[in-house]
Structure formats: structure tokens, C-alpha cells
């Protein structure tokens, strides 16, 4: 593919589809939340495609999953969350000059990304509970009760990205040169 715009569209669509599929690989939790691999693909897409394209791919993938699985009302939120969490990931990526050289650096990027994800999840659940009429204390308690699945998701994301980033970056550079942010 010679046309860069077509390459970008194809890669965003590919990572959106991968995010949607990875989100379907889930383990339900007692809180109603579930552990899934979609966050791993979001982080990989941000690291491999850059902030805007990677966050767009992740957000679209989450929205597609939500629409197809009965969570359509949450789709706009997850598009927004993908850009906020993707922004945190990209800031950490920039700290390493967009070229992490070892797994430890990927773990640091994953931790920064995870902090943003936990914060967004807490905020979403807290505001939802306030909207439903809970007191501030009760809303905070209920929001915290939903965090274990997010913490597991963050841990899984760090592990998956630490294992897959370097092989995927190398493969992508061979197939589509100059796509990986530099």
C-alpha cells in the first residue's frame, strides 16, 4: 500500500476489530464487571499507531463491542475513556522518546496507563451512583467495590503488552514501514 491514508484507515480498522474481539474474551466478575483483553489491544494500538489513531481504534473497538453486546448506552463513554487512557499511555510513551527498549519500560507505561484506567473507572462508577441517588459515601464505596475487575484488567494488560509489544512492533515495521511512531 503506497497511500498513507489508506494504510492508516486499514490499521485503525484492524485494531478496532482486534479490540472488539479481544473484549469478547472475558471472565465475568461478581460485581457485574468482567476481565477482558480489550484494554491490552488499546494500549498496543496507542504504542504502535500513535495517540490519535490508536485511541480512535480502541474507542471504536470498545463501542462496537458495546453496541453488539447490549451496552450501547455506554459506547460514547468508552470512546472518551479510550482517548483519556490512551493519552496517559502516550505521555508515558513520550517519556521514553516513543522507543521503549526493554520490558521494564513497558511495565512503567502500563502502570501509568493503569492508573488512568482505574481513575476513569472509579469516576464513571461514582458519578453513576450519585446519579442513581446514592449519598457521596455510598457512591464512593460502590465505585470502589467495582475496582477489582479493573485492577485485574490492568495487570493482564501490563503482562500482555510486555509480551507482545516488541514482536508486534517488529512485524508491523516489516509489513508497513514507517507506521510505528518514531
Secondary structure, DSSP 8 states (H G I E B T S, - for coil): ---HHHHHHHHHHHHHHHHHHHHHSEEE-TTS-EEESHHHHHHHHHHHH-HHHHHHHHHHHHHHHHHHTT-GGGHHHHHHHHHHHHHHHHHHHHHTTT---SHHHHHHHHHHHHHHHHHHHHHHHHHHHHHTT--HHHHHHHHHHTHHHHHHHHHHHHHHHHHHHHHHHHHHHHHSTT-S--
